Structures are given as structure tokens and as C-alpha cells.
Amino acid sequence: MSLFTELKRRNVFKVGVAYVVVAWLTIQVVDIVINNIGAPDWVFRVILLLLIIGLPLILLFAWAFEMTPEGLKREKQVDRSESIVKQTGRKLDFTIIAVLLIALGYFAIDKFVLSEGRATAPVEMSVKATQEKADTGAPGLASMERSIAVLPLANRSALEGDQYFADGMHDDLLTQLAKIASLKVISRTSVMRYRDTELSIPEIASQLGVTAILEGGVQRSGDQIRVNMQLIDAESDQHLWAETYDRQMTAENLFAIQSSITRQITEALKASLTSEEVARIEERPTENLEAFQEYMKGQQLLALRTVPALEEGKYHFERSLQLDPWFDVAKVGLANALHLLYEYADWPEADSLDPAMELLNEALQRSPDLGEAYMVRGEIYRHRDELNTAVRDFERAMELIPGNAALYHWFSFVREAQDRHDEAYILLQRAHELDPMSRVIHINYAMQPFHEGRDEEALAELEKVKLLHPDYPAIYAYESWVNWARGNPVGTLRARLKVLELDPQNNRTESLCFTYIDLGVEESALACINNSATLKPMEKAFIRIVLHLLNGRRDIAQAVFDSTRDLEDEDGYREYAGLLLGEFETSRVAYEQEYPEWFSGPLPAVIVPYRSVDDIVDIALILQQNGETERATELLNLALETISPHRRNQGIHAFGFMDVRIYALLGRREEALTALEACAELDYLSQWQGLKFLPHYDSIRDDPRFSAAVSRLSTSAGMARKRAVSEGLL
């Protein structure tokens, strides 16, 4: 009998297959368990080694022994006529099939269930954490995640110019740590506030909501580098880990140091680290030290968010790629610089977003796990209104860099644009938890309750931002917006004046002028126009037209309008002024150029973004005046369906007098008057003066209930004016 035949007869092959399948399934289970309990990596390696050693042993066992009805016996002691190896073989077959079915089930769950959860796990965690905070007042996330803040690294080199290098090492370390899903890592914006701080470690940790603090320094001398780091427990102020790295100054050594620090931190904090995360933090994006240094300079400049800094940062990224054309991370940096120049410097798409997209696609083709590339590309898709594509990129980025605060911040804009406000709020919560000192994120986080009609909550949160950033004009600009939406001109005026105090060149003077109009202070509105250094000629003309119409001087308003024929108008003031003056054909030309889809073709189910409803209602008015009543009615009903849920959830402030206009244009007189009276009862004063001259209200202006509502609002405006005087605002 041949050896092969005898191996087959003794079920050695089947035992081997069964062992391999069971071992594989065991490895999967062990990997999950180890990651969840935060066991060190060597545990997994030991178990894997034991399973490998076990294979030849189990094969020898299968050769030497046989299972009999009396139990396990040596094969040579078994009578062939009484052997049950065939029955044992069938049992092994069933065992193999069963284990394979379990494995197949695992694959299905992993692909279709677990993979879905991985992208949203960080966000879901933030929801639970938020609920924990609300219920217990405890820091929520700190108890659910291993959390760390990496303080700015001290520059211990002789040259002060090396500060960029220390900051670059700091940024790169944050980038590495952000790849680990089980760690909450505070972002750069927040930790940079603690450079040269005199606060204690427990105080810093308390402010940032973390359980551990990493601090250290970088020293360069010739071709040598020294990096010393220490990890400190926030509660006890005791060292958890410390290490000093002395290496030759090479790109490979720098990346090796960063990877080692990241691994040591995760081990010290007992955070789980998946094999995919290990692979990502072990990557070496370039071997060119000079290219890496240019990249670090570019990153530091991008963080400043000024146009000169962005332009200089762009140069350093370009220099980096000249030194190493295959440095994909630098391509992402350059793409981000171009994208930010589009946002901050109004660069044309052809010079910014288009080349940025090419760079990102090139980088992802070579390096498909670059989370930052998906993040920046998602933001570019958002700018291009390709929202569903943006969602896919942001979700992929969440898998790769789950600790990146900017990712959640940018993603929230997409969900907001899709009218998915709950999801936007969750994303902003996560961004705020990861970057609690970021004034931009904090402001957007504060504004989310406002979108759900919780005005007081939004204003209270903005007060918290003021405590951290009292001289930041944007806080007061948003405060003015909330107060304007609430119909509160005094609060609006107070905030707008503060904006101008902090930023005299602020270009929102128009809002201030219309606040004066809401208060019935014509002389202040005129002074606002005359003294403004930022209002464009067409904006000034428009405000004058409104003032003349308010005072019944229609002929003078028309003359002002006629004088604007040759003025530049990028913001649509002429088309709206024409509408106010009954020049509907003039307005139609402008609106049709901007919104051709609303004049013909199929209509969507809702208007997105919903805040463009006011333009749609104006178009409906124009169509009515042209006899296109059927299309106008379709638009008005669509507008009403769009605003109704927001009105229910957010109250009056969602759209002010908009439903009054819609009902009036639809000829639904009773509903229009009821909606107007609701506004009057709430003393809603934002744009109330438009009731006197806007053509949208022509069908109900002769009703006594309309006059009574306007009279009440006029009285409310007078009382508001007195409050403004008492506060020294007028």
C-alpha cells in the first residue's frame, strides 16, 4: 500500500484540513477579543505561533492514533476488520463543512454588517457620550475611550528657526494617532493653546476632557536628532511611559520614531490596535528628508489660514514634490492648500479645485489608504454640490482617520446641505469633542440647536465661545444672525455693532442698515450707507430704494433704480429692486439666468437647499405677473411643502413672514392673515417693514386684520427702539 493511500485511509488529510479551518476561525476570534480588551500585540503573536506548531503535531497524532468505540488507541493495536476510520472520516467531513459554514457567516457579517458600523462607530460613540454627559454630568467620552492630548513639542535645538521642525513632528504624531479608532486624540487647534502654559497637567486634561497627556521635545544637532517623550496620567499626574530616541537624521528614522511613539502610547493606554491600523502607522511616505521637511513647513503654514500663509504653504508643497514626485502625502498637502485658496482667496476653480482633484486622484491611485486624501476630496465634492459623492469619500475617511476633527466638521456641512440636521449635529459633536478649543468648530456646534428652533440654547453656547475667544468677530456675527432670525432687532444691533468694533472692514454692513430699518430709524440707516467703506454702489442704491418705498416716494425710488443700470451687481440687488418696483420682466431676465430650472422642466420633491425658498417665491410672483399661473402655483406649493416641516420644528424663526407671502400669492387669504397675526403676536420684527410695500402682500393689504397686525408690529418696533436707546445702541 502506498504512503498516500495510507495517509488517506487514516484520515490524516481530513484532520489537517479540519485543523487549518478551525485554526483560522480561532485566529479571527482571538483578534477580535484582543482588540476589545486592549491586550498587547505579543499575545496574538504567541497564539499564532502555537497554532502553527500545532499543525505538524496534530498530523503526527492522526497518523499514529485511531479513534475506536473503546476510545483512543495506537493505530497498530487496532484490528483492520474492526476499524471505524470511515465513520470517523465522515464525522470529520461534517466538522469541516460546519466550520466552513461558520466562516462563511463570519465573512458575511464582517462585510455587510461590521463594515457598515466601522464608518459610523466614532459618530455613534459621540452620541452615547453626549447622552452620558447629559445624564450624569460626567465627561462621557473620557470613560468610554482612551483619550490623549499631545502638547506642542518643545524646540530644544540651538536655532529658533527649527521651531517649524518641532511643530512638524508634533503634527505628524497627531496624524498618526488620528488613525487609531480606539483613541480620542485632541486636535492641533486646541492643544496649541497650551504652548508655554503655566497650567498643571491635571488642569489641562480637565479643560480638554482627556485621561492622558503626552509632552516632550525635539533637538537637532548636525545630522543627529534627539526626541524625548513622556506620557502622563491626567488624574494622578504620574508617568505612564517615557522614552528618549537618539537617531541619525534620516526620513526613515523620523518615521520609525513616530511609529514607535504611537505604538508605545497605545500599549500604555491599553488601546486596541488593529492590523490595518498597524500597517498604516508603519508606512514610510518618503525616503527624502528634505522633501519631508518642506512638507512640514507647508503644513505649519496651512494651519494659519491666512492667504499669504496659504500661498507660501503651496510653494513648500510644490518644492517637496520637486524633491520627491512620488510623495503622495505632499500631493494631498498641495491639494488642500489649493482647496483652501479657493475658500479663503476666491481662486477660480480652474486654478484651485481642478488641479487639487487631479493631485488627489493621483495620490489615491498609488496610496488608496490615504484618509486625508478622501477627506479633502470629499470637501471639494461638497463645493461642487456633488453631495452623495462627498458622503462616500467622507465615510471612507472616517474608516481611515477616525480621530480627525476637521473630517467630522467638513462632513457636517454636507449633511446640513442635505437637510439631515440630526446627523450634522452628531458630526459636529464629535468634531467639538476632538477639538474643543477650535473657535470655528465651537461656533458651528453652537449653531446646531438654532437650526432646530432652540434659540436660547444656541445663544447660551455662543456665550461659552465668547469666554474662550472674546475678540473673535465671527461669534458676534452668528449671534446677530440668531437674533435676526428670532425677530429681535435689539439683539441683532448689539451683536452687529460689536462685529464692526472688532473688525471695522467687515463687509456685512448691509445687515446693520436693515436692522436700523427694522427699528424705524431712517437717519441711522442713511448714516450707515454713507459711512460704510465696504458697501458696494449697487448695495447702497438698493437700500435707498427700500427707504424711499417705505416713505411712499415711489417716483424717487424708480429714479434711483434707473440710475443703477450700469452699476456692477454680483449679488442680485438689481433683480430684487426691479421686482419691488413692478419691473417684472427686468427681474425675470436676471432670475432666469440664475435659476433656469425653476422656469421650465420637472420640479423636485423639495427645494434643496431649503433657504433658497425666498428666491423661488419671487420667481413664482414673476410668473404670476406674466400669466403663467399654473407653473407659479406649482412652485408655491413646493415652497410651502419645503418650509412646513422646518416651521413645525423651528418655529417662526425658520422663515419669518415667508408663509404669509406664499399663502397670499396662492390666494389663501385666511391662512395668510392667520400666519401674519402669529408673527405679530410674537413681536417678530425682522423685515416687518416689507409688509408696507412688497408686492407679495398686495392681495391681503386691504384687509383690516392686515392693518391691525402691521399696527401692532409698529408699536413693538417703537418699544424695541426705546430699549436700544436705553442700552446706548442708538
C-alpha positions in Angstrom: 0.0 0.0 0.0 1.4 3.5 -1.0 2.1 6.2 1.6 -0.6 8.4 0.0 -3.2 5.7 0.3 -2.3 5.0 3.9 -2.5 8.8 4.8 -5.9 8.9 3.2 -7.1 5.8 5.0 -6.0 7.1 8.3 -7.8 10.5 7.7 -4.6 12.4 8.0 -5.6 14.8 5.2 -9.0 15.4 6.6 -7.6 16.0 10.1 -5.2 18.5 8.6 -7.9 20.4 6.7 -10.2 20.4 9.8 -7.3 21.8 11.9 -6.4 24.6 9.4 -10.1 25.7 9.2 -10.6 25.6 13.0 -7.2 27.4 13.5 -8.2 30.2 11.0 -11.5 30.7 12.8 -9.7 30.7 16.1 -7.4 33.5 14.9 -10.3 35.7 13.8 -12.0 35.3 17.2 -8.7 35.9 19.1 -8.1 39.0 17.0 -11.5 40.5 17.9 -11.1 39.6 21.6 -7.6 41.0 21.9 -8.6 44.3 20.3 -11.6 44.7 22.5 -9.7 44.0 25.8 -6.7 46.0 24.7 -4.2 43.1 25.2 -0.7 43.7 23.9 0.3 42.6 20.4 2.6 39.8 21.6 -0.4 37.8 22.9 -1.7 37.5 19.4 1.7 36.5 18.1 2.1 33.8 20.7 -1.3 32.3 19.9 -0.5 32.3 16.2 2.9 30.6 16.8 1.2 27.9 18.9 -1.3 27.2 16.2 1.4 26.9 13.6 3.4 24.5 15.8 0.2 22.5 16.4 -0.3 21.6 12.8 2.6 19.0 12.4 1.8 17.7 15.8 -1.9 17.0 15.0 -0.9 15.3 11.7 1.5 13.0 13.5 -1.2 12.3 16.1 -3.7 11.4 13.3 -1.1 9.0 11.7 -0.2 7.3 15.0 -3.6 7.0 16.7 -7.2 6.0 15.8 -10.5 6.7 17.4 -12.3 3.4 18.3 -15.6 2.6 20.1 -13.4 1.7 23.2 -11.6 5.1 22.9 -8.3 6.3 21.5 -5.8 3.6 20.6 -2.5 3.4 18.8 -3.1 2.5 15.2 -1.0 -0.6 15.2 -3.2 -2.0 18.0 -6.4 -1.8 16.0 -7.7 -4.8 14.0 -8.4 -3.7 10.5 -11.6 -5.6 10.4 -12.9 -3.6 13.5 -11.6 -0.2 12.3 -14.1 2.7 12.2 -11.8 5.1 10.2 -14.5 5.5 7.6 -17.1 6.6 10.2 -14.5 8.9 11.7 -13.8 10.4 8.2 -17.5 11.2 7.7 -17.6 12.9 11.1 -14.6 15.0 10.0 -16.3 15.8 6.8 -19.3 17.1 8.8 -17.0 19.0 11.1 -15.2 20.7 8.2 -18.5 21.7 6.5 -19.9 23.1 9.7 -16.8 25.2 10.4 -16.7 26.4 6.8 -20.4 27.5 7.2 -19.5 29.4 10.3 -16.6 31.0 8.5 -18.9 32.0 5.6 -21.3 33.5 8.1 -18.4 35.5 9.6 -17.4 36.8 6.2 -21.0 37.9 5.5 -21.4 39.6 8.9 -18.0 41.3 8.5 -18.7 42.6 5.0 -22.3 43.7 5.3 -22.8 44.5 9.0 -19.5 45.2 10.7 -18.0 47.2 7.8 -21.1 49.5 7.9 -20.6 50.0 11.5 -16.9 50.8 11.3 -17.5 54.0 9.3 -20.1 55.4 11.8 -18.7 53.9 15.0 -16.9 57.1 16.1 -20.0 59.1 15.5 -22.3 56.7 17.4 -19.8 56.8 20.2 -20.1 60.5 20.4 -23.9 60.2 20.7 -23.6 57.8 23.6 -21.0 60.0 25.2 -23.2 63.1 24.8 -26.1 61.2 26.5 -23.8 60.2 29.3 -22.8 63.8 29.8 -26.5 64.9 29.9 -27.5 62.1 32.3 -24.6 62.2 34.8 -22.7 65.4 34.2 -19.6 63.2 33.7 -17.1 63.8 30.9 -18.7 61.0 28.8 -16.1 60.1 26.3 -13.3 60.0 28.8 -14.9 57.0 30.3 -15.6 55.3 27.0 -12.4 55.9 25.1 -8.7 56.1 25.8 -8.2 59.8 25.4 -5.0 61.8 25.0 -3.8 65.4 24.3 -0.3 65.8 22.7 1.1 69.2 23.9 3.2 71.2 21.5 6.8 69.8 21.4 9.5 72.0 22.7 12.2 73.1 20.3 15.4 72.3 22.1 17.6 73.0 19.1 20.1 75.8 19.2 18.4 77.5 16.2 15.0 79.2 16.8 14.2 78.5 13.1 13.9 74.9 14.0 10.6 75.5 15.7 8.9 74.5 12.4 10.5 71.1 12.7 9.3 70.6 16.3 5.8 71.6 15.3 6.0 69.4 12.2 6.9 66.4 14.3 4.0 67.3 16.6 1.6 67.5 13.7 2.8 64.2 12.2 2.4 62.5 15.5 -1.2 63.8 15.8 -1.8 62.5 12.2 -0.6 59.1 13.2 -2.6 58.9 16.4 -5.8 60.1 14.5 -5.6 56.8 12.5 -6.5 54.8 15.7 -10.2 54.3 16.2 -9.9 53.4 19.9 -8.2 56.7 20.8 -9.7 60.1 21.3 -7.0 62.5 20.2 -7.3 66.2 20.8 -6.6 68.1 17.6 -3.9 70.6 16.9 -6.0 73.7 17.2 -6.9 73.0 20.8 -3.5 71.8 22.1 -1.5 74.7 20.6 -3.2 77.0 23.1 -1.1 75.3 25.8 2.3 76.1 24.3 4.4 77.7 27.2 1.4 77.3 29.5 1.7 77.5 33.3 -1.3 75.3 33.9 -0.7 71.9 35.5 -1.2 68.6 33.7 -4.5 67.8 35.6 -5.8 71.3 34.7 -5.0 70.9 31.0 -6.5 67.5 31.0 -9.7 68.7 32.6 -10.1 71.5 30.1 -9.6 69.2 27.2 -11.5 66.2 28.6 -8.7 63.6 28.3 -7.2 60.9 30.6 -3.6 61.3 29.5 -1.2 64.0 28.4 1.9 63.5 26.1 4.7 66.1 26.3 8.2 66.2 25.0 10.8 68.0 22.9 12.9 67.7 19.8 16.6 68.6 19.4 18.6 68.7 16.2 22.4 68.9 16.1 24.1 68.3 12.8 22.9 65.0 11.4 21.6 63.8 14.7 18.2 64.1 16.3 17.0 63.5 19.9 13.3 63.1 20.7 12.2 62.7 24.3 8.6 61.9 25.2 6.7 61.2 28.4 3.1 60.1 28.8 1.4 61.3 32.0 -1.8 60.0 33.6 -4.0 63.1 34.0 -5.7 62.1 37.2 -2.6 61.0 39.2 0.0 63.2 37.4 2.2 60.1 37.3 4.3 58.9 34.4 2.9 56.1 32.4 5.8 55.8 29.9 8.9 57.7 28.9 11.4 57.3 26.2 14.3 59.1 24.6 15.2 58.5 20.9 18.7 59.3 19.6 19.0 58.7 15.9 20.7 59.8 12.8 18.7 62.4 11.0 17.0 60.5 8.1 13.5 60.3 6.9 13.3 56.6 7.7 14.4 57.2 11.3 11.9 60.1 11.8 9.0 57.9 10.6 10.3 55.0 12.8 10.3 57.3 15.8 6.8 58.4 15.1 5.6 54.8 14.7 7.3 53.7 17.9 5.8 56.5 19.9 2.4 55.7 18.6 2.7 52.0 19.4 4.0 52.8 22.9 1.1 55.2 23.6 -1.5 52.6 22.5 0.2 50.0 24.7 0.5 52.2 27.7 -3.2 53.3 27.4 -4.3 49.7 26.7 -5.9 50.9 23.5 -6.7 48.3 20.8 -4.7 48.5 17.5 -5.9 46.6 14.5 -3.6 45.0 12.0 -4.8 47.6 9.4 -4.0 50.4 11.7 -0.6 48.9 12.4 0.1 48.8 8.7 -1.0 52.5 8.3 1.2 53.8 11.1 4.2 51.8 9.8 4.0 53.4 6.4 7.0 55.4 5.2 5.6 58.1 2.8 9.0 59.3 1.6 12.7 58.5 1.9 13.7 62.1 1.1 14.4 64.0 4.3 14.5 67.4 2.5 11.1 66.7 0.9 9.7 65.8 4.3 11.0 69.0 5.8 9.4 71.1 3.0 6.2 69.2 3.7 6.3 70.1 7.4 6.8 73.8 6.6 3.8 73.7 4.3 1.6 72.1 7.0 2.5 74.7 9.5 1.6 77.5 7.1 -1.8 75.9 6.2 -2.7 75.9 9.9 -2.6 79.8 9.9 -5.4 80.1 7.4 -4.3 83.4 6.0 -4.0 84.0 2.3 -0.2 84.8 2.4 0.4 81.8 4.5 -1.6 79.5 2.2 0.3 80.8 -0.8 3.6 80.3 0.9 2.5 76.8 2.0 1.6 75.9 -1.5 5.2 76.8 -2.6 6.7 74.5 0.1 4.4 71.6 -1.0 5.4 72.1 -4.6 9.1 72.2 -3.5 8.5 68.9 -1.6 7.1 67.3 -4.8 10.0 68.5 -6.9 12.3 66.7 -4.5 10.2 63.5 -4.4 7.5 63.3 -7.1 6.1 60.1 -5.5 5.5 61.7 -2.1 1.7 61.2 -2.1 1.2 62.8 1.3 2.7 66.0 -0.1 0.3 65.8 -3.0 -2.6 65.8 -0.5 -1.0 68.8 1.3 -0.7 70.7 -2.0 -4.3 69.8 -2.9 -5.5 71.0 0.5 -3.6 74.3 0.0 -5.3 74.8 -3.4 -8.7 74.0 -1.9 -8.2 76.5 0.9 -7.1 79.2 -1.5 -10.4 78.6 -3.3 -12.2 79.2 0.0 -10.1 82.0 1.5 -8.8 83.8 -1.6 -11.6 83.2 -4.1 -9.2 81.5 -6.5 -11.1 80.3 -9.6 -12.0 76.6 -9.7 -9.7 76.1 -12.8 -6.7 77.2 -10.7 -7.6 75.6 -7.4 -10.2 72.8 -7.2 -9.5 71.3 -10.6 -5.7 70.8 -10.1 -6.4 69.7 -6.5 -8.7 67.0 -7.7 -6.1 65.7 -10.1 -3.5 65.6 -7.3 -5.8 63.7 -5.0 -6.8 61.1 -7.7 -3.1 60.6 -8.4 -2.3 60.1 -4.7 -5.2 57.7 -4.1 -4.3 55.6 -7.2 -0.9 54.9 -5.6 -1.9 55.1 -2.0 -5.5 54.0 -1.6 -5.5 54.2 2.2 -4.7 57.9 2.5 -7.5 59.1 4.7 -6.6 62.8 4.4 -6.9 62.5 0.6 -10.5 61.2 0.9 -11.3 64.0 3.3 -10.0 66.8 1.1 -11.6 65.3 -2.0 -14.9 65.0 -0.1 -14.7 68.7 0.7 -14.1 69.5 -3.0 -17.1 67.4 -4.0 -19.1 69.5 -1.5 -18.0 72.7 -3.1 -19.2 71.3 -6.4 -22.5 70.3 -4.9 -21.8 66.6 -5.6 -23.1 65.7 -2.2 -23.6 62.0 -2.5 -20.1 61.5 -3.8 -18.8 63.7 -1.0 -20.6 61.4 1.5 -18.8 58.3 0.1 -15.4 60.0 0.4 -16.1 61.2 4.0 -17.3 57.8 5.1 -14.2 56.2 3.7 -12.0 58.8 5.5 -13.8 58.0 8.8 -12.6 54.4 8.5 -9.0 55.6 7.9 -8.6 58.6 10.1 -11.4 58.3 12.7 -9.7 60.8 15.1 -9.5 63.8 12.7 -11.7 66.6 13.9 -11.7 68.5 10.6 -13.2 65.5 8.9 -16.3 65.5 11.1 -16.6 69.3 10.8 -16.5 69.2 7.0 -18.8 66.2 6.8 -21.4 68.1 8.9 -21.6 70.7 6.2 -22.7 68.0 3.7 -25.3 66.6 6.0 -26.6 70.2 6.7 -26.8 70.8 2.9 -28.8 67.6 2.6 -31.2 68.8 5.4 -30.1 65.9 7.6 -29.7 68.2 10.6 -29.6 65.4 13.3 -26.6 63.8 11.6 -24.9 67.1 11.1 -25.3 67.8 14.8 -23.8 64.4 15.7 -20.8 65.0 13.4 -20.3 68.4 15.0 -20.5 67.0 18.5 -17.7 64.6 17.5 -15.6 67.4 16.0 -16.1 69.5 19.1 -15.1 66.7 21.4 -11.9 66.2 19.4 -11.1 69.9 19.1 -12.9 71.6 22.0 -10.9 74.9 21.7 -11.5 75.4 18.0 -13.5 78.6 17.7 -14.8 77.7 14.2 -16.0 74.3 15.2 -17.4 75.6 18.5 -19.4 78.2 16.7 -20.9 75.7 14.2 -21.6 73.4 17.1 -23.3 76.2 18.9 -25.5 77.0 15.9 -26.9 73.5 15.5 -29.6 73.9 18.2 -30.6 77.1 16.4 -31.5 75.0 13.3 -33.9 73.0 15.4 -35.6 76.0 16.9 -33.6 76.0 20.2 -32.6 79.6 20.0 -31.8 80.1 23.7 -29.6 77.0 23.7 -27.7 78.3 20.7 -27.2 81.8 22.3 -26.0 80.1 25.6 -23.5 78.1 23.7 -22.2 81.2 21.8 -21.7 82.8 25.2 -19.3 79.9 26.0 -17.4 80.6 22.8 -17.1 84.2 23.8 -15.4 83.2 27.1 -12.7 81.4 25.1 -12.4 83.8 22.2 -13.8 87.2 23.3 -12.3 89.1 20.4 -13.3 86.9 17.6 -15.8 88.8 15.3 -17.5 85.7 13.9 -19.0 84.8 17.2 -20.9 88.1 17.3 -21.8 87.8 13.6 -23.5 84.5 14.3 -25.2 85.9 17.4 -26.6 88.7 15.2 -27.9 86.0 12.8 -29.7 84.1 15.6 -31.3 87.3 17.0 -32.3 88.4 13.5 -34.0 85.1 12.9 -35.8 85.5 16.2 -37.1 88.8 15.1 -35.1 90.6 17.8 -33.6 93.8 16.2 -32.1 95.0 19.5 -30.1 91.8 20.0 -29.2 91.9 16.3 -28.0 95.6 16.5 -25.9 94.9 19.7 -24.1 92.0 18.0 -23.6 93.8 14.7 -22.1 96.8 16.3 -19.7 94.5 18.2 -18.6 92.9 14.9 -17.8 96.3 13.5 -15.9 97.3 16.6 -13.7 94.2 16.3 -13.5 94.2 12.5 -14.1 97.7 11.0 -13.7 96.3 7.5 -16.4 93.7 7.9 -18.5 93.6 4.7 -21.8 92.9 6.4 -22.8 96.5 6.8 -25.9 95.8 4.8 -27.3 93.7 7.7 -26.7 96.6 10.1 -28.5 99.0 7.7 -31.6 96.8 7.6 -31.6 96.4 11.3 -31.9 100.2 11.6 -34.8 99.9 9.2 -36.5 97.3 11.3 -36.2 99.6 14.3 -37.7 102.5 12.2 -34.5 104.7 12.5 -34.2 106.0 9.0 -31.5 108.6 9.8 -29.2 105.8 11.2 -29.8 103.7 8.1 -28.8 106.6 5.9 -25.7 107.3 8.0 -24.8 103.6 7.8 -24.9 103.8 4.0 -22.9 107.0 3.8 -20.2 105.9 6.3 -19.7 102.4 5.1 -16.4 101.6 3.5 -17.5 98.1 2.4 -20.9 98.5 0.8 -20.8 98.4 -3.0 -22.6 101.1 -5.0 -25.4 98.8 -6.0 -26.0 97.7 -2.4 -26.2 101.4 -1.3 -28.6 102.1 -4.1 -30.8 99.2 -3.1 -31.1 100.3 0.5 -32.0 103.8 -0.6 -34.7 102.3 -2.9 -36.2 100.5 0.1 -36.1 103.6 2.3 -37.9 105.6 -0.5 -40.6 102.9 -0.9 -41.1 102.8 2.9 -41.9 106.5 2.8 -44.2 106.4 -0.2 -41.6 108.1 -2.5 -42.0 105.6 -5.4 -41.0 108.0 -8.1 -37.7 108.8 -6.3 -37.1 105.0 -5.8 -37.7 104.5 -9.5 -35.2 107.3 -10.4 -32.6 105.7 -8.1 -33.2 102.3 -9.8 -32.9 103.8 -13.3 -29.6 105.3 -12.3 -28.1 101.9 -11.5 -28.3 100.4 -15.0 -24.6 100.5 -15.5 -23.6 99.5 -11.9 -21.9 96.2 -11.3 -24.2 93.8 -9.5 -22.9 90.4 -8.5 -25.4 89.7 -5.7 -28.8 90.1 -7.4 -29.8 93.5 -5.9 -31.0 94.9 -9.2 -33.3 91.9 -9.9 -34.9 92.2 -6.5 -35.2 96.0 -6.7 -36.9 95.6 -10.1 -39.3 93.1 -8.5 -40.2 95.7 -5.8 -40.8 98.4 -8.4 -43.0 96.2 -10.6 -40.4 95.8 -13.4 -41.0 92.0 -13.5 -39.6 91.4 -17.0 -36.3 93.0 -15.9 -36.2 90.8 -12.9 -37.2 87.7 -14.9 -34.2 88.0 -17.2 -31.9 88.0 -14.2 -33.7 85.2 -12.3 -33.9 83.0 -15.4 -30.1 83.3 -15.9 -29.5 82.2 -12.3 -32.3 79.6 -11.9 -33.3 78.3 -15.4 -34.6 75.0 -13.9 -37.4 76.8 -12.0 -39.0 78.3 -15.1 -39.4 75.0 -17.0 -38.9 71.3 -16.6 -39.9 68.8 -13.9 -39.9 70.0 -10.2 -38.1 68.2 -7.4 -39.9 66.8 -4.3 -38.4 69.5 -2.1 -36.2 72.6 -2.5 -32.6 72.0 -1.6 -31.0 74.0 -0.1 -34.3 75.0 1.6 -33.1 78.5 2.3 -33.4 79.3 -1.4 -37.1 79.2 -0.9 -37.3 83.0 -0.9 -35.9 83.2 -4.5 -38.4 80.5 -5.6 -41.3 82.5 -4.2 -40.1 85.6 -6.0 -39.9 83.6 -9.3 -43.5 82.5 -8.6 -44.6 86.1 -8.3 -42.9 87.0 -11.6 -44.6 84.0 -13.3 -48.0 85.1 -11.9 -47.5 88.6 -13.3 -46.7 87.0 -16.7 -49.9 84.9 -16.7 -48.0 81.6 -16.1 -50.3 80.8 -13.1 -50.1 77.0 -13.3 -46.3 77.0 -13.0 -46.4 79.7 -10.3 -48.9 77.6 -8.3 -46.7 74.5 -8.6 -43.7 76.5 -7.3 -45.6 78.0 -4.4 -47.0 74.6 -3.3 -43.5 73.2 -3.5 -42.1 76.1 -1.4 -44.9 75.5 1.2 -44.2 71.8 1.4 -40.5 72.6 1.9 -40.8 75.1 4.7 -43.7 73.3 6.6 -41.5 70.8 8.5 -39.0 73.4 9.3 -41.7 75.7 10.5 -43.0 72.9 12.8 -39.6 72.1 14.2 -38.0 75.5 14.3 -40.9 77.9 14.9 -41.3 81.3 13.4 -37.7 82.0 13.0 -37.3 79.4 10.3 -38.7 81.7 7.6 -40.3 84.7 9.3 -43.0 86.1 7.1 -42.4 83.6 4.2 -45.5 81.5 4.7 -47.6 84.8 4.8 -46.2 85.6 1.3 -46.9 82.1 0.0 -50.4 81.9 1.2 -51.1 85.5 -0.1 -49.8 84.6 -3.6 -51.8 81.3 -3.6 -55.0 83.3 -2.8 -55.4 81.5 0.5 -56.4 84.7 2.3 -57.5 83.3 5.7 -54.3 81.3 6.1 -52.1 84.3 5.1 -53.8 86.5 7.7 -53.6 83.9 10.4 -49.9 83.4 9.8 -49.3 87.2 9.8 -51.2 87.5 13.1 -49.0 84.8 14.6 -45.9 86.8 13.7 -47.4 90.0 15.2 -48.3 88.2 18.5 -44.6 87.1 18.8 -43.4 90.7 18.1 -41.4 89.3 15.1 -39.7 92.4 13.7 -37.1 91.2 11.2 -38.1 92.6 7.8 -41.6 93.6 9.1 -41.3 96.9 7.2 -41.6 94.9 3.9 -45.3 94.4 4.7 -45.8 98.0 3.7 -44.5 97.8 0.1 -43.7 94.2 -1.0 -45.9 93.2 -3.9 -46.3 89.7 -2.4 -48.8 91.1 0.1 -50.9 93.0 -2.4 -53.9 90.6 -2.2 -54.3 91.0 1.6 -53.1 94.5 2.2 -56.7 95.9 2.1 -57.9 93.6 4.9 -58.4 95.3 8.4 -56.7 92.3 10.0 -53.6 93.1 7.9 -53.6 96.7 9.0 -54.1 95.7 12.7 -51.1 93.3 12.5 -48.9 96.0 10.9 -50.0 98.5 13.6 -49.1 96.1 16.4 -45.7 95.5 14.8 -45.1 99.2 14.5 -45.8 99.6 18.3 -43.4 96.7 19.0 -40.7 98.4 16.9 -41.2 101.6 18.9 -40.7 99.7 22.2 -37.6 98.0 20.7 -36.2 101.3 19.7 -36.6 102.6 23.2 -34.6 99.6 24.5 -31.9 100.2 22.0 -31.6 103.8 23.2 -31.5 102.8 26.8 -28.6 100.4 26.1 -26.7 103.2 24.2 -27.0 101.4 20.9 -28.8 104.4 19.2 
